[in-house]
């Protein structure tokens, strides 16, 4: 076993005075704040180092175990295998040489066993900005990030120019995301904006293979969810991209029609305020994750470890038809400062071989059932779709075999549409009915645009919360079977829409309401015509949904369901 550490010369004295010299010094350094991100095998934490009268802020990225698939990918590509932090260190250096505005690297380290990477770290200086592009574009963002329509167009155009510069320099960035680009107004910069690119672990330099550069870049604006850019804003991005490419590549290479996202002119999605980082679980000991926001109430109930979460039984069991015996659902009511808080506990114990295989096919070998659902909670939160909030989770995996796992989530406000619609739908005003249809369509549209598919998208898994008399908020629950970026996305898109159509009461939700929902959802249908009329495409979509819904009805009849 050997270790290697590289420190940039200008930071050597600063880090030496802070006691950061050897590999273990960085790996054992405590955090000076809540983690910026935390995953099963890696984390990013802030650290502050005093330099004279100035306090310097850095971010320390630590990988505790390099996944074997990363090693095999490097070997298959005939590259010398390295850890993710080392790859990002090299990518930052290449971007700096190309004069792309990127975060400053400070130090990197890696531990190797038998010539293969086992763990590593990367220390970078904090970006000079405060807001990311996602902060500037997010609907209802903070006052410091408020933009006029004209200023937003300028930002999107300059964002396209930045992507064009990266492409012109021969860089592929599969993780291009508005959250990974800091932006601040700066009159000294051409275009009036100063950028700083972060999280460039997967950036590659391959100037000779130009076809690989087309696909990731048009997806950047689609990844700006819940911000839904209009066509004019998307064309502003194309104009900035073309301006950076100049005459090296013809405008046809930008494929502007692929930038016209399917969520261009739909009803805007409403969501509650984004929770702070304390609302997300962070890693504790023994494979246990707990959210700081719920730590006090969970500790008071004795739920402070994986074992306690597995053994907790002081709740009301929830049963339903077809629930497998190895699965447990429980409603848990805890008291915090005299106020009752309701949680729901999902536990899986020794799932059978069939479910183990399905879990591996749908996800990864090391992902437990609880971890997969937490992953999709986090993904929906990222794109602005209201969903559950995870309070704690634990997983016991042995060589890819799931022995047991548990997930504790906070109660979602409101009531399920399965119960709410039969009672309230007949007396809804037209305005409230259209508002509800628009929000359900917006949830489905944004979710599918991000290539996330629920697979159980019934009214029972949609909760409605009327914050005002007119505008509702729709929450999505029960994410255990979700899929992300499947190959046959059309199939799962139709399945989700058919599940909504099938679960909506047939004698109550009229045909007009259903067509109105599809028109709110399928705003892209006029763009996708390509020689066919909008009516013909909408009819084709309706036929596909009806056929799948009929299969669902036959399936329910065979199982004796209502």
N, C-alpha and C positions, 0 to 999 in steps of 0.2 A: 504494500500500500504506500503510495506517495502523494504528496501535495505540492501545489505550485500556486504562488501568489504574485500578481503584478499590480503595482501601484503607480499611477501617473506621477512624474517627478514633482509637479507643482503642489501635490497634495501629500507628499511623503511626510513632511514635518508636522502637518496638521493631524494626520492620522496617528503618527507616532506619539504625539502628546496626549492623544485620546486613548492610547493603549491598544490601537488596532494595527498590528504588525503581522502576526502569524495567521494562518488559516483558521485555527480554532477561535481566535479572538473575534473574527467576524461572525462565525457560525453561532457563537454563544452570546453575542451582544444583545442586550435586552432592548426592547422597543421603547421609544419615547412618545408613543401615542397609539391610538387604535390602528390595526393593520389596514393598509390601503386595499389589499386583497389577500384572501386566504383560501387555499385549496388543500386537497388531501396531502399532497407531497411537496408543496411549495407555498411560500408566503412572501409578501412585500410589506415591509414595515418602515416607518419613518424613524430616523435617528438625528439628533441634534448634537453638534460639536461646537464648543466654544473656541473661537479664534480671536484672541484679544478681547475687544469689546463687542465683537460681532458674533452672532449665533448663526452657524451655517446649518442648513437643512439638507439632508441627504435621504435617499431611499435605498434600502438594502433588500435585494431580491435573493432569497435563499431557496435552493432546491435540495431537499433532504434525501431524495431518492430519484435517480434518473430512470425514467421508464425504459424498459428493455426495448420497446418498439422504436424509440428514438435512436438507440444504438444500432439496431438492425437496419433502419432507414439509411443511416450514414454508411454502413458497410455495404448495403445494396447499391448505393449511389457511388461507391468507391471513394468515399471521403473518410478522413481520419475522424473517428467518433469523438464528440465533445458533448459536454452538458449544455443545457439551455442557456445558463448565464454566460458561458464562454461564447456560444454562438451569438448572443446579443452583443457582447463586447466587440466581436469582430464586425458585426453589422453596423454598430455605431461608428467605428473607425472608418469603414467604407463610405458611409453617408457623409461624414465630416470631410473626407477628401473630395467628395463630389459637391461640397458646399450646400448640402441640404440641411436646413435648421433642425437639429436633433439634440436631445439631451446630452449633457457632458458626462463622459465616463470617468470614474475615479479609481476604482480598484476591481479586480476580479480574482477569483480563486477556484481551484478545482481539486478534488480528491479522486485518485484513480486506483483501481484494484485490478491487478493482472492486465494492465494496459487499457482497461475500459473505464469510462467515467462512472463514478458512483454518486457524487454529490458536488455542489458548487454554489458560489455566491457571486453577485454583481452589485457594486456600489456605484450609484449615479447621483449627480447633483440635482436638486429639485429644479423643475422648469421655472423660468422666470414669471410665467403668467399665472393668473388666478382662475380663469375660465377656459374650459375646453370648447371646441366647436359645438359639441352637444349641448353645453350650457347655454350658449348663445342662441341656438335654434330651438331649444325645448319650449313647447307651448306653456305659457304661464310661468316662465322662468323667473328668477329673482330680479329685482329692480336693477341691480348692477349689470345684468345681462340683457336688459331690454333693448331691442333694436327696432328701428323703423323699417318699413318695407324696402326702401332704397338701400339702407345700410346692410340689410340681410342679403340683398342681391349682390352687393359688392363683396361681402364675405364669401358667398358661395362661388362667385367668379374667381376670387383669389384662391379659394380652396381647390378649384379645378386647375388653376395655374400651378399650384404646388404639386398636385398629382402629375401634371404634365412634365414638370421638371424631374421628378423621380423616374418617370417612364423614359424621358429623353436620356437620362444618365444610365439607363439599363437596369433599374431596380424593380423587382417584383415584391409587392407587399400584400400578401393574402389577408393579413389582419387589419387592413385599412379600415378605420372606424373613427367617427367624429369624437369619441371619448379619448382617443389616443393622439389627438392633435390639440395643443394649447394655442389659443389665439387671443391677441390683445391689439386694440387700435394703436397704430403708430404712424404718425404723419411723416416720419423720416423714411419709411419703407415704401417701395413702389407698390401702389395699390392700396396703401393705408392700413395694412394689417401685418403683424409680426407673428410668425408661427413657431412652434417647437414640437417636434414629433417625438413621441415616447412609445414604449412597448414595441420594439422593432426586432424581437427575437426571431421572427420567421422571415425577415427581409432577406432576399437573395439577389445576387447580381448575376444576370445572364443576358447580356446585351444581344447575343446572337439569336435568341429564341423569342421573336417578337410576338408570336401568336399567343404566348402564355400571359402577355401583359394586358390583353383586352378584357378578360373576364373579371379580374378582381376590382379594377378601377370603377366601372359603371355601378358596382354594388355599393360604393361608398355612401351615396345619398340614400339608397334603400336601407342602409344600416343606421340612418339617422332617426329611426323610429323612437318615440312617437311623433317627431316632426315629420310631416308629410308634405314634401316639396311639390309646388305646382309645376306645371310644364314650363312656364317662363323661368322659374328658378332652376330647373334642371337644364334648360338650354343655356342659362348663364354659366353653369358649371361646364358645359360643353365648350362654350366660347373661351373660357379661361384655359381649358385643356388644350384647345387648338392654338391659342396664343403662345403657350409654352412650347408646343411641338413645332410651331412655325411651319416651314415647308419640308421638314424632314419626313413627315408622314402625311399623307393626304387626309382631309377631314373624314373620308369614309372609314378610316381605321377606328374612329371614336365610336362608331355605331350609335348615333344619337337616339335611334328608336329604342335601343336597349336601356337607355337611361330614363325613358319615360315610364316611370314605375307604375305598377298597377294600383297604387294608392294615391293618385294624383289629385282627385277632386272629390273625395268622399267626405262624409260627415266627420268632423274631428273627434277623436277619441277623448273621452273624459276619464280622468284618473285622480285619485286622492294625492295629496302631497307626498313626494318621495321621502321615504324614511331615511334617517341618518344611518351611518355605518353601524351604530350600536344595535340596530334592529336586525342585523344579519349574524348568524352563528359564526363563531370563531373557534379555532381548534383549542381544545384543552388537553388533558392527559387521557391515555388509554383509549384513543379513538373516539373520544366524546367531544361533541361540538355544542356550544350553547351561546345564545345571543345575550349580550350584556344588558340589553333592555329588560330581559326576563330573568336575569340571574338571581335577583333577590327573592322573587316569588318561588322560583324553582328550588332554590336552596332551602327555603323555609319548608317546602313540602318534601325535602329529602331527595330531590332529583338533581344530584350533583355529580353523577358519574354514569358510565355506560351500564354498569351492573344495576344501578338504581332505576335507570330508564327501562331496562329489560324486565325488571321484577315488579315495577309499579302496578298495583292492582286496585287502587282506591278510586274507581271511576265507574261509570255506567256503560256496560258493554252495548255495542250497537250491532245488530244483526240485520242481514238482508238476504234475499233469496239468491242462491248460487255462491255465497261467500265460502271460500275454501277453509278447511279447518286449520290450516297452518297460518291463516291471517287473522289478526285481531284488530277490531276497531273499538275505541273507547272514548267516551266523553268525560273529560276531567275538569272539575271545577275547583279552582284554587283561590285562596284568599290572600290579598296583598293590601295591608293597611286598612282593613275593614271593607275593601271593595273586592267583589268576586270577579275573577277572570276565568273565562272558559277556554279550554284547549281541547284538541282532538289528538289522540294517540293512535298511530298505526304501527303495528308490530308484525314482522314476518319471522317465523321460526322454522328452520329446516324445510325450505321449499322443495318440492319434488324435482326430479330430473328434468321433466318437460319445461318447467318454469325457469330452471337454471339455464337451459339451452336458449330459451326465448330471450332471457335477460342478456345473455352474451350476444345474441344476434342483433338485438335492438340497440345495445349500448357497447360496453366494453367488459372485458373479463373482470377487472377490479372494481366495477361499479355495483354496489348493492342496490336493492330496491329503494331504500330510504335515500341513498345518495342521489339516485336518478331523479326522484321526485324533487329533492332540494335543488338539484341542478336546473330543473325546468321552472321552479319557483323563481330562481335567480334570473333565468333567461327572460321570462315574461316580465319581471320587474324592470329589466334593462330596456326593453322595448316599449314600456309604458302601459302594458296590459295589467289591470288590477287583478290581483290573485291573493293566495294565502300568504301568511307570514310565518316562516319557520322559527321556532323557539329553541329546539334542541334536536339533535340526531346522533345516532350511534350505529356502527356497523362492525360486525364480526365476520371477516373474510379469511378463508384459509386456502391459499393457492388457487384463487379465483372461484372457489366454492363458497356460496353464501350460507353461513350457518344461521345467522339471525341479524336483523337490523330493525331499527325503530326510528320514527319521525314524529315529533310533537309540533303541532301547528296551532296558532292562535285562531280563535273563532272569527269567521268572516262576517262583517255586518250585513244586515238585510235578510232577505228570505229567498229561497230557491224559486226560480221561475216555474218549476213544475207545480208548486203549490200556489204561487202568487197569481199566475195567469188565469186559471179557471175561476178564481174568486174575484179578481179585479178587472179582467179584460173587458167584460161586457159594459161596464160603466165608465171606461176611460174616455176622455175627450180625444178628438182627432189629433190635437196638438201633442198630448202626452203619448198617444199611441205611436205617432211618427217618431217622437224622441226616443222611445224605447227601442223601436225597430232600428233606428239609426245607430244607437249605441251597440246593440248586438251585432249589427253589420260591421261596425267599426272594429269591434273586438276580433271578429273572424277575419276581416280584411288585413289588419295589422299583423295578426298572428300568422296568417298564411303568407303574407309578404316576407316575413322573416323565416319562412319555410319551417314553421313549427306546426305540427298537426296533433290534435288532441286525441283522436280515435274514440272518445266517448263524449262527444260534444252534444249531449242531450240537455234539455232544459233543467234537469235535476242537478247538473253541474254548473249552472249559471245562477248567480245570486244577484238580485237587484236591490240597490239601496238608493232611495229617493232623497238626496240631500236637499233639493229644492222642490218646488211644486211642478217644475217642468223637466229639468235635466236629471236623469238617473245615472248611477255608476254601476257597471256590470262587472262582477267578480267571477273569475274562472277558478274552479276547484278540481280536486281529484286528478292530478297530473301524472299518475303512476304509469300510464301507458303511452305517454306522449312520444312522438318521433321528431327528430330534428334532421333536416336535409335528407330525406329519403330519396332514392332514385326515382321512384314512381310517384312523384308529388301529386300529379293529377288525381290518382286513385284516392289518396288520403284526403285531398281537398274535397272531392265529391262525397266521401264518406262522412266528413264533418258536417257538410251542408245537408246531407240526407238525414243525419241524426237529428239535426234541428227540425227539419221538415217533418220527420216521423214523430217526434215527441210533442210537437205543437198540437193542441186539441183541434181535430179536424172540423168539428161543427162550430167552433168558436173563432179561431183565427182564419179569416176569410182568404179567398184566393187573391184578392186585391192586396191584402196585407203581405202575403207571401211574395208576390211579384214586386211590391214596393221594397221589400227587404233585399231581393236579388239585385234590383237596380241600384240600391245604396251600396251593396257589396261589390258588384261587378262594374265599377266605373271604368275599368280598363277595356271593356268589351268593344268600344268604338275604335280604340287604337289597334286592337288585334284583328280587325276585320279581314284585311288582306284580300279584298275581292268579294267578300261575303257581307251581307247586310247585318246591321246590329241586331235586327229582329231574328235573323236566322241563327246567329251565334247564341242569343239568349234562349231561343227555343231548344238548341242543342244542349245547353247547360241544364235546362229544365228537364229534358228527357233523361239525361244521365242521373240527375238527382232523384227523379221519380222511380227509375229502375232500381237504384240502390235502396231507396226507401221501401219498395215492395219486397225486396229480399229481406229487409229487417222485419217487416210485418210477418212474413212467412216463418222466419226464425223464431219470433216471439210466439206465434201460434203453436209451433212444435213444442215449445217449452212451457206452454200453458200460461203465458203472461197476458196481462190485460193490454 
